[in-house]
């Protein structure tokens, strides 16, 4: 059984301290953390702040608060994403700033909401909110995609994750990454599978139902249309296999949570 994420107790006090240090953040994000009583409400409020101050923001806040309040396991997944992002991203530094200022984390958080709506049978709302988040964040992550926990999306701008893509735990994705189809293999599984610990550099494109093995590295700008063995690195527009990677990967989610040997 997994331990509770260490951020569950520390996040809200850290956010309050952050806002006390600069009260103008209340204007920037449209809320006062002193009026927030729990982590699910905090996550919902921060996600809603991505939207303009309209009825849409109120809808996102209300819907996300309901989803997160009823789904403690989902909140744990979100906190694992936040823990991983805080550990791997040098800026803005600390879980409270990352929650508010890491664009990629907020994009992933938007997916967590639309995915929950999709699996709850609210497909039209999931797709409608996905569209609004795409407009607001310049990231398109389809709610039908399957994404594990402890995922880091650095920068996030231009990221596209297709409907049948599968991303396992501890994966790291840079901006401009596309996990798309190839218009040849158009079956039920037509997008890539990224196994645990995969790292994909900026601007890389992975097309079709290919499998990227655990711990593999896809270099920036690579175009991948075939399977990549576990632990290998591929580079260039023809995704040349350079053999076993020298990069040992990031600290795993299990280690960040203080689990395992």
Secondary structure, DSSP 8 states (H G I E B T S, - for coil): -----THHHHHHHHHHHHHHH-TTHHHHHT--GGG--SHHHHHHHHHHTTS-TTHHHHHHHHHHHHHHHT-HHHHHHHHHHHHHHHHH--SS-SHHHHHHH-HHHHHHHHHHHHHHHHHTT-HHHHHHHHHHHHHHHS-EE-TTSEE-SS-EESS-TT-EE-TT-EE-TT-EE-TT-EEE--SSS-SS--S-EE-TT-EE-TT-EEESS-EE-TT-EE-TT-EE-S-B-TTEEEETTTTEEEEE-S------HHHHTT---
